[in-house]
């Protein structure tokens, strides 16, 4: 195992080339940065056999671009600190857009508000249990009971399961945007915008609206040398998702706020918009 003091795409690629690493993994943001770095300054990474991505939605656009640049399939996984990992795609058992099937020993259900299983294809909360689950939250018995009191870990994530057992991540319960009575997943809107060739990074949030409760706002970082207007991106999104889900406002930024492991922080986006 090769460990780096901190993530930097060039250093990660250099380590793969120098030590002949055979597998790698990271957050979508990290993998995207590695793709852009490999395009700009190619390394010999022929030792790589498999790469996994998780921690946030791995967009179809990133998976396609990764395969074009690295010549490898990027397998999406689903995990939490409390039980890691839970599901994964793997060779011979992969479905683009899903987070794969539960690992051996992991039980996973998709349930409604009353903890009853929903039908295949329906969205509900993902709950899981398995031998790798943590014992609880440190010095917080109340949080432990709330999340794990019934023996199942309530993830707070929304998902659906198809007839073949593949799990499809639909977003966080707390991040769902409610627009005029309709629930909108920020991840679905982000996925649509990532299909645009000019979009490098995107984060979507709901902002208060006196008429519709919330409206959809997107923060976008454009690729160097590419251009796109807010109108272009809104119209493009409507080609891939229902009109009512498309962003009503676009905010262009040079960088997006991220947490220490590289995940876009939607709460910070809301704070930025409030300050603005």
C-alpha positions as CSV (number, residue, x, y, z in Angstrom):
1,X,0.0,0.0,0.0
2,X,1.3,3.4,-1.0
3,X,0.2,6.3,1.3
4,X,0.5,10.0,0.4
5,X,0.6,12.8,3.1
6,X,-2.2,14.5,1.3
7,X,-4.0,14.0,-2.0
8,X,-2.6,15.8,-5.1
9,X,-3.4,14.3,-8.5
10,X,0.1,14.6,-9.9
11,X,1.6,13.0,-6.8
12,X,-1.0,10.2,-7.0
13,X,-0.2,9.4,-10.6
14,X,3.5,9.6,-9.9
15,X,3.1,7.1,-7.1
16,X,1.2,4.7,-9.4
17,X,3.9,4.9,-12.0
18,X,6.8,4.6,-9.6
19,X,5.6,1.8,-7.4
20,X,3.5,-0.1,-10.1
21,X,0.3,0.2,-8.1
22,X,-2.4,-2.3,-9.3
23,X,-5.5,-0.8,-7.7
24,X,-6.6,2.7,-6.6
25,X,-9.7,4.4,-5.3
26,X,-11.0,7.8,-4.4
27,X,-13.8,10.3,-4.3
28,X,-15.2,11.4,-7.7
29,X,-13.5,14.8,-7.3
30,X,-10.2,13.2,-6.8
31,X,-10.7,10.8,-9.8
32,X,-11.8,13.8,-11.9
33,X,-8.6,15.7,-11.0
34,X,-6.5,12.6,-11.9
35,X,-8.2,12.4,-15.3
36,X,-7.4,16.0,-16.1
37,X,-3.8,15.6,-14.8
38,X,-3.3,12.5,-16.9
39,X,-4.6,14.3,-20.0
40,X,-2.2,17.3,-19.4
41,X,0.9,15.3,-18.3
42,X,0.5,11.6,-19.1
43,X,2.2,9.0,-16.9
44,X,2.8,5.3,-17.5
45,X,0.1,3.8,-15.3
46,X,-0.1,0.5,-17.2
47,X,0.2,-1.4,-13.9
48,X,-3.3,-0.4,-12.8
49,X,-5.8,-3.3,-13.0
50,X,-8.9,-1.8,-11.2
51,X,-10.1,1.5,-9.8
52,X,-13.1,2.2,-7.6
53,X,-14.9,5.4,-6.8
54,X,-17.3,6.3,-4.0
55,X,-18.1,8.8,-1.2
56,X,-20.4,10.7,-3.6
57,X,-22.2,10.0,-6.9
58,X,-19.8,8.9,-9.6
59,X,-21.4,10.5,-12.7
60,X,-21.7,8.6,-15.9
61,X,-19.8,11.4,-17.6
62,X,-16.8,10.8,-15.3
63,X,-17.0,7.0,-15.8
64,X,-16.9,7.4,-19.5
65,X,-14.1,10.0,-19.4
66,X,-12.1,7.8,-17.1
67,X,-12.4,4.8,-19.4
68,X,-11.3,6.9,-22.4
69,X,-8.2,8.2,-20.6
70,X,-7.1,5.3,-18.4
71,X,-8.5,2.4,-20.5
72,X,-10.2,1.0,-17.4
73,X,-13.7,0.6,-16.1
74,X,-14.3,2.8,-13.0
75,X,-16.3,0.7,-10.6
76,X,-18.7,2.6,-8.3
77,X,-19.0,1.5,-4.6
78,X,-21.3,2.6,-1.7
79,X,-19.9,2.9,1.8
80,X,-20.2,4.8,5.1
81,X,-17.8,5.2,7.9
82,X,-20.3,3.3,10.1
83,X,-20.3,0.2,7.8
84,X,-17.7,0.2,5.1
85,X,-18.1,-0.9,2.4
86,X,-21.7,-1.9,1.7
87,X,-22.1,-2.4,-2.0
88,X,-19.9,-2.5,-5.0
89,X,-19.8,-3.0,-8.8
90,X,-17.2,-5.6,-9.9
91,X,-16.1,-7.3,-13.1
92,X,-18.9,-9.5,-14.4
93,X,-21.4,-7.9,-12.1
94,X,-21.5,-4.2,-12.9
95,X,-24.3,-1.8,-13.9
96,X,-23.4,1.8,-14.8
97,X,-25.3,4.3,-12.8
98,X,-25.8,1.9,-9.9
99,X,-23.6,1.4,-6.8
100,X,-23.6,-2.3,-7.3
101,X,-24.9,-5.2,-5.1
102,X,-24.4,-5.8,-1.4
103,X,-21.1,-7.5,-0.4
104,X,-21.1,-10.9,1.2
105,X,-22.4,-10.7,4.8
106,X,-24.1,-7.3,4.2
107,X,-27.9,-7.2,4.4
108,X,-29.5,-4.2,2.7
109,X,-33.1,-3.1,2.6
110,X,-34.9,-0.1,1.0
111,X,-37.8,1.0,3.3
112,X,-40.6,3.6,3.7
113,X,-41.2,5.9,6.7
114,X,-42.6,3.0,8.6
115,X,-39.5,0.8,7.9
116,X,-41.5,-1.4,5.6
117,X,-39.8,-2.7,2.5
118,X,-40.7,-0.9,-0.7
119,X,-41.2,-2.6,-4.1
120,X,-38.4,-2.9,-6.6
121,X,-37.8,0.3,-8.4
122,X,-39.4,2.5,-5.7
123,X,-37.3,5.0,-3.7
124,X,-36.9,4.7,0.0
125,X,-34.3,5.0,2.8
126,X,-31.4,2.5,2.6
127,X,-30.9,0.6,5.8
128,X,-28.2,-2.0,6.3
129,X,-26.6,-4.4,8.8
130,X,-23.5,-6.6,8.8
131,X,-20.5,-7.7,10.8
132,X,-18.5,-4.6,9.8
133,X,-20.9,-2.2,11.4
134,X,-19.5,0.1,14.1
135,X,-20.6,-0.3,17.7
136,X,-22.0,3.2,17.9
137,X,-21.2,6.9,18.1
138,X,-18.6,7.9,20.6
139,X,-20.1,9.2,23.8
140,X,-23.5,9.7,22.1
141,X,-26.0,7.1,23.1
142,X,-28.9,9.0,21.8
143,X,-27.5,9.3,18.2
144,X,-26.6,5.6,18.4
145,X,-30.1,4.6,19.4
146,X,-31.6,6.8,16.7
147,X,-29.5,5.4,13.9
148,X,-29.0,1.8,15.0
149,X,-31.5,1.1,17.8
150,X,-33.4,-1.5,15.9
151,X,-30.3,-3.5,14.8
152,X,-30.3,-1.9,11.3
153,X,-28.2,1.1,10.5
154,X,-30.4,3.9,9.1
155,X,-28.1,5.5,6.6
156,X,-30.2,8.7,5.8
157,X,-29.6,7.9,2.1
158,X,-32.3,7.4,-0.4
159,X,-32.1,4.6,-2.9
160,X,-33.9,2.1,-5.0
161,X,-33.2,-1.6,-5.7
162,X,-33.9,-3.3,-9.1
163,X,-35.1,-6.8,-9.7
164,X,-31.5,-8.0,-10.1
165,X,-30.4,-6.7,-6.7
166,X,-28.5,-3.6,-7.9
167,X,-28.8,-0.6,-5.7
168,X,-29.3,2.9,-7.2
169,X,-28.4,5.9,-5.0
170,X,-30.9,8.7,-5.1
171,X,-29.4,11.2,-2.7
172,X,-29.5,12.2,0.9
173,X,-32.8,12.6,2.7
174,X,-31.8,16.0,4.1
175,X,-30.6,17.3,0.7
176,X,-33.8,16.6,-1.3
177,X,-35.1,19.8,-3.0
178,X,-38.9,20.3,-2.7
179,X,-40.1,22.4,-5.6
180,X,-43.9,23.0,-5.8
181,X,-44.6,19.7,-4.1
182,X,-42.2,17.6,-6.2
183,X,-39.0,16.0,-4.7
184,X,-35.8,16.6,-6.7
185,X,-32.5,14.9,-6.1
186,X,-29.5,17.3,-6.4
187,X,-27.5,14.3,-7.7
188,X,-29.9,13.8,-10.6
189,X,-29.5,17.5,-11.7
190,X,-25.7,17.3,-11.3
191,X,-25.6,14.1,-13.4
192,X,-27.4,16.0,-16.2
193,X,-25.1,19.0,-16.1
194,X,-22.0,16.8,-16.0
195,X,-22.9,15.5,-19.5
196,X,-22.1,19.0,-20.8
197,X,-18.6,19.0,-22.3
198,X,-17.8,22.4,-20.7
199,X,-18.7,21.4,-17.1
200,X,-15.8,20.4,-14.9
201,X,-17.5,20.4,-11.5
202,X,-21.0,21.1,-10.3
203,X,-22.9,21.3,-7.0
204,X,-26.7,21.7,-6.8
205,X,-28.8,23.0,-3.9
206,X,-32.3,24.2,-3.2
207,X,-32.8,27.8,-2.3
208,X,-35.9,29.3,-0.6
209,X,-38.7,30.5,-3.0
210,X,-41.8,32.3,-1.8
211,X,-44.0,30.5,-4.5
212,X,-42.5,27.1,-5.1
213,X,-40.9,26.5,-1.6
214,X,-37.6,25.9,-3.2
215,X,-35.9,26.5,-6.5
216,X,-33.0,24.7,-8.0
217,X,-29.6,26.4,-8.1
218,X,-26.4,25.1,-9.6
219,X,-22.8,26.2,-8.9
220,X,-20.6,25.4,-11.9
221,X,-16.9,25.3,-12.6
222,X,-16.1,25.3,-16.3
223,X,-13.3,23.4,-17.9
224,X,-10.3,25.5,-18.9
225,X,-10.7,26.8,-22.5
226,X,-14.5,26.0,-22.6
227,X,-17.4,28.4,-22.4
228,X,-21.1,28.1,-21.6
229,X,-23.7,30.6,-20.5
230,X,-26.3,30.0,-17.8
231,X,-29.0,29.8,-20.5
232,X,-27.0,27.2,-22.3
233,X,-26.6,25.0,-19.3
234,X,-30.3,25.3,-18.2
235,X,-31.5,24.4,-21.7
236,X,-29.0,21.5,-21.8
237,X,-30.2,20.1,-18.5
238,X,-33.8,20.0,-19.9
239,X,-32.6,17.7,-22.6
240,X,-31.8,15.1,-19.9
241,X,-34.2,15.6,-17.1
242,X,-37.8,16.9,-16.6
243,X,-38.1,20.7,-17.0
244,X,-39.2,21.2,-13.4
245,X,-36.0,19.6,-12.2
246,X,-33.7,21.8,-14.3
247,X,-31.8,24.6,-12.5
248,X,-33.4,28.0,-12.5
249,X,-30.2,29.8,-11.7
250,X,-26.5,29.1,-12.5
251,X,-23.7,30.5,-10.5
252,X,-20.2,30.2,-12.0
253,X,-17.2,29.8,-9.7
254,X,-13.5,29.1,-10.1
255,X,-13.6,26.5,-7.3
256,X,-16.3,24.8,-5.2
257,X,-16.0,24.4,-1.4
258,X,-15.0,20.9,-0.4
259,X,-14.5,19.1,2.9
260,X,-11.1,17.6,3.8
261,X,-11.7,14.5,1.7
262,X,-12.7,16.4,-1.4
263,X,-16.5,16.1,-1.3
264,X,-18.4,19.2,-2.5
265,X,-20.1,20.8,0.5
266,X,-23.7,21.8,-0.4
267,X,-24.2,23.5,3.0
268,X,-21.3,25.8,2.2
269,X,-22.9,26.6,-1.2
270,X,-26.0,27.7,0.6
271,X,-24.0,29.9,2.9
272,X,-22.2,31.4,0.0
273,X,-25.5,32.2,-1.7
274,X,-26.9,33.6,1.5
275,X,-23.8,35.9,2.0
276,X,-24.1,37.0,-1.7
